[in-house]
Amino acid sequence: MSSLLNIANPKKTSWQVNFARDLPPYLDSVISDWLQQSPEILTSLTDMYSSPLNIVWPHTVAHNLKAMAAVTASFGIKSKFY
């Protein structure tokens, strides 16, 4: 199938990968407080569900959606997030 795509689009495309250097993790204050005050809960959840854990923090969802929309808009990309 890739040969069909190459025929349909003969334009050559090149890609460049830029790795982030020393990018510190962002940790919301509510999450940080929870981790510091209740580390045993995280250990218990890891024991129960294994790792990696996917913990959803509803209070951060709206902020993240706004940030993603701002990035796509800055590139002129129309987007919707559900």
Residue frames as a rotation matrix with the C-alpha (Angstrom) as fourth column:
MET 1
0.565 0.825 0.000 0.00
0.825 -0.565 0.000 0.00
0.000 0.000 -1.000 0.00
SER 2
0.298 -0.499 -0.814 2.85
0.258 -0.779 0.572 2.39
-0.919 -0.380 -0.104 0.67
SER 3
-0.722 -0.563 0.401 3.87
0.520 -0.059 0.852 2.14
-0.456 0.824 0.335 -2.98
LEU 4
0.005 0.811 0.586 0.40
0.940 -0.205 0.275 3.37
0.342 0.549 -0.763 -3.96
LEU 5
0.757 0.248 -0.605 0.75
0.521 -0.787 0.330 6.28
-0.394 -0.564 -0.725 -1.61
ASN 6
-0.198 -0.918 -0.345 4.16
0.296 -0.391 0.871 7.11
-0.935 0.070 0.348 -3.03
ILE 7
-0.645 0.030 0.763 2.76
0.764 0.005 0.646 7.12
0.015 1.000 -0.026 -6.57
ALA 8
0.388 0.901 0.193 -0.21
0.869 -0.427 0.250 9.27
0.308 0.070 -0.949 -5.55
ASN 9
0.985 -0.110 -0.131 2.06
-0.037 -0.885 0.463 11.74
-0.167 -0.452 -0.876 -3.76
PRO 10
0.575 -0.810 0.113 5.41
0.664 0.382 -0.643 11.94
0.478 0.445 0.758 -5.53
LYS 11
0.487 -0.380 0.787 6.46
-0.427 -0.889 -0.165 14.96
0.762 -0.255 -0.595 -3.45
LYS 12
-0.129 -0.621 -0.773 9.26
0.556 0.600 -0.575 14.04
0.821 -0.504 0.268 -1.09
THR 13
0.761 0.400 0.511 8.72
-0.235 -0.565 0.791 14.88
0.605 -0.722 -0.336 2.54
SER 14
-0.322 -0.869 -0.376 11.45
0.267 0.297 -0.917 15.20
0.908 -0.395 0.136 5.11
TRP 15
0.803 0.589 -0.087 11.04
0.181 -0.101 0.978 15.13
0.568 -0.801 -0.188 8.85
GLN 16
-0.374 -0.883 0.284 13.11
-0.150 -0.245 -0.958 16.49
0.915 -0.401 -0.041 11.66
VAL 17
0.526 0.489 -0.696 12.84
0.578 0.395 0.714 15.26
0.624 -0.778 -0.074 15.21
ASN 18
-0.234 -0.545 0.805 13.58
-0.370 -0.716 -0.592 17.67
0.899 -0.437 -0.035 18.04
PHE 19
0.023 0.174 -0.985 13.99
0.726 0.674 0.136 16.09
0.687 -0.718 -0.111 21.43
ALA 20
0.779 0.288 0.556 13.07
-0.164 -0.763 0.625 18.11
0.605 -0.578 -0.548 24.51
ARG 21
-0.255 -0.901 -0.352 15.99
0.413 0.228 -0.882 18.79
0.874 -0.370 0.314 26.80
ASP 22
-0.909 -0.203 -0.363 15.60
0.402 -0.206 -0.892 19.17
0.106 -0.957 0.268 30.52
LEU 23
-0.368 0.871 0.325 11.83
-0.311 -0.445 0.840 19.56
0.876 0.208 0.435 30.31
PRO 24
-0.969 -0.006 0.247 10.61
-0.242 0.217 -0.946 19.57
-0.048 -0.976 -0.212 33.90
PRO 25
-0.550 0.828 -0.110 7.30
0.713 0.534 0.455 17.85
0.435 0.171 -0.884 34.57
TYR 26
-0.550 0.509 0.662 4.33
-0.539 -0.822 0.185 20.05
0.638 -0.255 0.726 35.34
LEU 27
-0.627 0.360 -0.691 2.64
0.650 0.730 -0.209 18.95
0.429 -0.580 -0.692 38.53
ASP 28
0.062 0.787 0.614 -0.63
-0.012 -0.614 0.789 20.56
0.998 -0.056 -0.029 39.53
SER 29
-0.605 -0.358 0.711 -0.68
-0.632 -0.326 -0.703 21.74
0.484 -0.875 -0.029 43.16
VAL 30
0.373 0.807 0.459 -3.74
-0.927 0.344 0.147 19.61
-0.039 -0.480 0.876 44.02
ILE 31
0.817 -0.121 -0.563 -2.04
-0.094 0.937 -0.338 16.50
0.568 0.329 0.754 42.65
SER 32
-0.218 -0.974 0.053 1.24
-0.112 -0.029 -0.993 17.36
0.970 -0.223 -0.102 44.34
ASP 33
-0.326 0.180 0.928 -0.50
-0.925 -0.263 -0.273 17.82
0.195 -0.948 0.253 47.69
TRP 34
0.747 0.664 0.035 -2.31
-0.662 0.739 0.126 14.49
0.058 -0.118 0.991 47.27
LEU 35
0.537 -0.618 -0.575 0.94
0.068 0.710 -0.701 12.69
0.841 0.337 0.423 46.48
GLN 36
-0.490 -0.790 0.369 2.73
-0.280 -0.258 -0.925 14.20
0.826 -0.556 -0.095 49.45
GLN 37
-0.294 0.453 0.842 -0.11
-0.955 -0.174 -0.240 13.67
0.038 -0.874 0.484 51.94
SER 38
0.529 0.611 0.589 -1.19
-0.605 0.758 -0.244 10.19
-0.595 -0.227 0.771 50.82
PRO 39
-0.272 -0.702 -0.658 1.71
-0.962 0.223 0.159 8.30
0.035 0.676 -0.736 49.22
GLU 40
-0.748 0.006 0.664 0.30
-0.222 0.940 -0.259 5.01
-0.625 -0.341 -0.702 50.51
ILE 41
0.374 0.927 0.018 -2.76
-0.206 0.103 -0.973 5.42
-0.904 0.361 0.230 48.26
LEU 42
0.416 -0.300 -0.858 -0.55
-0.909 -0.154 -0.387 5.58
-0.016 0.942 -0.336 45.17
THR 43
-0.714 -0.694 0.093 1.32
-0.699 0.714 -0.034 2.48
-0.043 -0.090 -0.995 46.32
SER 44
-0.400 0.664 0.631 -1.96
-0.092 0.656 -0.749 0.70
-0.912 -0.358 -0.202 46.97
LEU 45
0.615 0.642 -0.459 -3.33
-0.479 -0.158 -0.864 1.64
-0.627 0.750 0.210 43.51
THR 46
-0.009 -0.714 -0.700 -0.12
-0.985 0.128 -0.118 0.45
0.174 0.689 -0.704 41.85
ASP 47
-0.832 -0.251 0.495 -0.31
-0.404 0.885 -0.229 -2.86
-0.380 -0.391 -0.838 43.72
MET 48
-0.072 0.927 0.367 -3.96
-0.047 0.364 -0.930 -3.25
-0.996 -0.084 0.017 42.74
TYR 49
0.826 0.544 -0.148 -3.87
-0.097 -0.122 -0.988 -2.15
-0.555 0.830 -0.048 39.08
SER 50
0.270 -0.841 0.468 -0.19
0.903 0.391 0.180 -2.54
-0.334 0.374 0.865 38.18
SER 51
0.146 -0.345 -0.927 1.79
-0.064 -0.939 0.339 0.11
-0.987 0.010 -0.159 36.41
PRO 52
-0.962 -0.214 0.172 1.63
0.163 -0.950 -0.266 2.43
0.221 -0.228 0.948 34.57
LEU 53
-0.290 0.880 -0.376 -1.41
0.747 -0.037 -0.664 3.99
-0.598 -0.473 -0.647 36.18
ASN 54
-0.695 0.208 0.688 -3.68
0.404 -0.678 0.614 6.27
0.595 0.704 0.388 34.22
ILE 55
-0.332 0.545 -0.770 -5.26
0.839 -0.201 -0.505 8.58
-0.430 -0.814 -0.390 36.78
VAL 56
-0.229 0.361 0.904 -7.69
0.650 -0.635 0.418 11.17
0.725 0.683 -0.089 35.41
TRP 57
-0.634 -0.005 -0.773 -7.86
0.638 -0.568 -0.520 14.44
-0.436 -0.823 0.364 37.29
PRO 58
0.173 0.827 0.534 -11.13
0.984 -0.170 -0.055 16.14
0.045 0.535 -0.843 36.23
HIS 59
0.689 0.142 -0.711 -10.09
0.348 -0.925 0.151 19.55
-0.636 -0.351 -0.687 37.51
THR 60
-0.292 -0.876 -0.384 -7.21
-0.077 -0.379 0.922 19.68
-0.953 0.299 0.043 34.99
VAL 61
-0.199 0.240 0.950 -9.20
0.848 0.528 0.044 18.62
-0.491 0.815 -0.309 31.90
ALA 62
0.815 0.577 0.048 -10.63
0.529 -0.710 -0.465 22.07
-0.234 0.404 -0.884 31.05
HIS 63
0.504 -0.719 -0.478 -7.20
-0.414 -0.687 0.597 23.69
-0.758 -0.102 -0.644 31.36
ASN 64
-0.442 -0.713 0.545 -5.61
0.117 0.556 0.823 21.04
-0.889 0.427 -0.162 29.14
LEU 65
0.145 0.583 0.799 -8.32
0.921 0.216 -0.325 21.36
-0.362 0.783 -0.506 26.48
LYS 66
0.927 0.165 -0.337 -7.87
0.090 -0.969 -0.228 25.15
-0.364 0.182 -0.914 26.36
ALA 67
0.103 -0.976 -0.194 -4.10
-0.449 -0.219 0.866 24.71
-0.888 -0.003 -0.460 26.01
MET 68
-0.430 -0.227 0.874 -4.48
0.539 0.712 0.450 22.17
-0.724 0.665 -0.184 23.18
ALA 69
0.563 0.714 0.417 -6.96
0.788 -0.312 -0.530 24.45
-0.249 0.627 -0.738 21.39
ALA 70
0.756 -0.348 -0.554 -4.54
-0.264 -0.937 0.228 27.37
-0.599 -0.026 -0.800 21.69
VAL 71
-0.313 -0.927 0.208 -1.71
-0.170 0.270 0.948 25.33
-0.934 0.261 -0.242 20.16
THR 72
-0.247 0.257 0.934 -3.77
0.848 0.524 0.080 24.09
-0.470 0.812 -0.347 17.23
ALA 73
0.813 0.582 -0.029 -5.13
0.515 -0.741 -0.432 27.60
-0.273 0.336 -0.901 16.62
SER 74
0.399 -0.736 -0.547 -1.60
-0.320 -0.671 0.669 29.03
-0.859 -0.092 -0.503 16.64
PHE 75
-0.699 -0.621 0.353 -0.85
0.074 0.428 0.901 26.77
-0.711 0.656 -0.253 13.66
GLY 76
-0.528 0.574 -0.626 -4.10
-0.833 -0.492 0.252 27.72
-0.163 0.655 0.738 11.92
ILE 77
-0.870 0.221 -0.440 -5.62
0.066 0.938 0.341 24.30
0.488 0.268 -0.830 12.50
LYS 78
-0.077 0.914 0.398 -9.34
-0.874 -0.254 0.414 24.10
0.479 -0.316 0.819 13.18
SER 79
-0.788 -0.249 -0.564 -9.98
0.009 0.910 -0.414 21.57
0.616 -0.331 -0.715 15.92
LYS 80
0.317 0.827 0.464 -12.61
-0.745 -0.086 0.661 20.19
0.587 -0.555 0.589 18.25
PHE 81
-0.816 -0.556 -0.160 -11.91
-0.295 0.638 -0.712 18.20
0.497 -0.534 -0.684 21.38
TYR 82
0.269 0.959 -0.091 -14.47
-0.502 0.220 0.836 15.91
0.822 -0.180 0.541 22.94
